Amino acid sequence: MPASPKKWFTALALSALMLVPAGAAESPQIAMATEDHAALGNTLNKILNDPRLAGATFGVNVSKADTGETVYAHTDDLLLHPASNMKILTGIAALDVLGPDYRFSTDVSHDGRLNNGGVLQGNVYLRGKGDPTLLKEDFERFAKDVKSKGVKKIKGDLIADASWYDDILLSEDLNWSDESNYTGAAVSALTASPNTDYDAGTVIVNVDPGKSAGDPAAVTLDPATDAVKIDNRAKTVAKDGRKSITIERAHGTDTIVIEGTIPAGAAASRSWTAVQDPSLYALDLFKKALEAEGISISGKAKKGIVPDGAAGLASKQSMPLRDLYIPFMKLSNNGHAEVLVKEIGRASMDEGSWDAGLNVMSDVLAKYGVDPSAMRLRDGSGMSHKNLVSASQLSTLLHGIQAEPWFPVFLESLPVAGDPDRMTGGTLRNRMTEGPAKGNVQAKTGSLTGVSTLSGYVTGADGEKYIFSILMNNYLAGSVTPIQDDIAEAIAGQ
């Protein structure tokens, strides 16, 4: 636990500075450092006195990792939007509730009988229980397993069961304009991903030029699916023409509209586009896989619930949570965060919903010295602009979890500054590429319009391990990440 406010304030250097960001007209903000970290405090004050932060609101906390003692604070009790630093809270809660070896499951079953001719008289069910890592290849394996049971024809319906979670697919604060983006994909207990980044509920839309100017652009989907419709309005233009392609699913529909121009011979434009209903997307991939195995289906593809007594045909367990946390945290996968919120709600309260999951998260966070009533939790990913936490709360959490047996899993999942490997450096692979922070800072990034955050761990030049949290809101500058990097590098050089 960090030192109490009383102990903290009695430890302040008498030379604590009043900090006014350049150009700011409002009342000054106070920055303070303990006496034995006065030099660091002065350095951080100078870094924060940057014109790019004029009019912005920000909080910074630096603490000792071993004791939790705060050594530098700048308005670190302000409640600010965390953006993807929200995933720190989600990641902690899920590891606490589910554990690092937890796996999601998916199964295929039927409610009929199989005759000697290979005809299955009854319905076949594909039931999902939250796995965000299902690929086309998994549905193909399911189909092979069904065929291996002697099934040649399904005389019934093919049914998707996503009832493990509730039927609310989008978090309540998601902007409607984000619904077609992979960052705002619908969250379902039954879903599919296009590749091993595991952006569940999305399909990759590829737009290539046609053979010659005037031809329609060539559009393909990966994986191929009939779960979405394509409205291709894009045209091929001359080689020296302008490349300007937009790919967007029309609001409230399953139609993806492609518009613009692409020069002949140009490289393809690609977009990870969210589907409207992930369960029907997964079901379509399974249907195509069954047909590829020569299994015909006489009935409809639709949604439903597996009845009691259904007989198993195939099943799959996902990778353990410890492995899922690599793409989740390194690449800041929003869909994984929201799945984890619903899953902890299901595991703890038998309700796979945002409300249940966020209630469970609040209970978990309280274990680590944070008052959940003093923050606002609205989703798991940080997409909501209504989430509110402070830098001091994040530092408290990052300190409190270090004694947990699953902490090494959490720490390994954080992006590593300056490491070019995508699954190591993650969202920090192109930041702090030299100097004392490179390969040293392990931290979670966060970004929304007007919001930029960075919180994690770093070791100083003197061997002291530190926790830091930097939350910056309401800035107008194009980017404030260089300021955050300078702060992390200053701590690393301490």
Number of C-alpha atoms within 10 A of each C-alpha: 16 22 14 10 10 8 11 16 13 10 15 18 16 12 13 18 16 12 17 21 22 14 13 14 10 10 8 11 15 15 23 27 29 23 17 12 15 20 13 20 27 18 14 24 24 13 16 24 17 15 13 18 24 20 18 17 18 27 23 28 28 29 25 21 24 15 13 20 22 26 23 28 23 25 19 25 16 18 21 25 30 34 30 28 29 27 27 25 22 29 22 20 23 25 23 19 17 16 17 20 12 17 18 18 17 20 17 25 21 25 18 17 13 18 11 9 10 16 20 22 17 17 22 27 28 28 26 28 24 27 26 25 21 24 19 19 12 18 24 20 17 22 25 18 17 21 18 12 12 15 23 21 20 23 18 20 19 24 26 27 23 24 19 21 25 16 13 13 18 17 20 11 13 15 13 12 12 16 22 25 19 22 20 24 28 26 28 31 28 30 30 30 24 21 17 11 15 21 27 32 29 30 26 20 23 17 23 23 28 21 13 16 19 16 14 19 29 17 19 15 18 15 17 16 17 14 19 20 14 16 15 17 14 26 24 26 24 16 15 11 14 13 19 12 18 15 23 20 24 15 14 10 13 18 17 21 16 21 17 17 23 30 24 23 17 17 12 17 17 17 17 22 23 27 28 24 21 26 27 25 24 24 27 21 22 23 22 20 21 26 15 13 15 14 20 17 21 12 14 11 18 15 18 15 14 22 11 7 9 15 16 14 20 18 17 18 14 17 15 14 20 19 14 20 23 22 21 23 29 24 22 24 22 24 23 27 27 27 28 27 27 30 29 28 25 21 15 15 14 15 18 28 24 28 16 20 29 22 17 22 25 20 14 20 22 13 12 16 15 21 13 17 9 12 16 16 22 20 27 31 31 27 25 22 18 16 21 19 24 25 29 27 25 26 31 26 23 25 26 21 17 15 9 12 13 17 17 12 18 21 17 16 27 31 28 31 26 23 22 17 12 16 19 23 24 26 24 29 21 15 18 23 15 12 12 20 27 21 21 20 29 25 29 27 29 25 20 16 12 17 24 25 29 26 29 25 27 26 22 19 14 9 11 14 16 27 28 30 29 28 29 26 23 17 19 15 12 9 14 19 17 12 18 22 18 17 24 33 21 19 27 24 17 17
